[in-house]
Amino acid sequence: MILSLGDPSLHFFLTRSVARVMRISLGDALRKGELAPETYSSMVTRCRTCRQVSRCQNWLAQSHTRRDTPPQGCPNALEFSALMH
């Protein structure tokens, strides 16, 4: 079975946007050593495997305030949760 990956630019944007809504700065987490570059890269790749892009985009469009959890079914939910500390 060949795994189909979504557009890298779109999923980079989605990963950063979900983090932003959750008040997580991935850049700060990288600088502070709380997020390894390899983990960040894996998060974007994991997002690229997700088939719920529309759900994620709708979640982002409706997120006018901070959210404490990512969209339901997010493949990066554990990583986002760990970065919330």
Beta strands, then each sheet from edge to edge (+ up, - down):
end
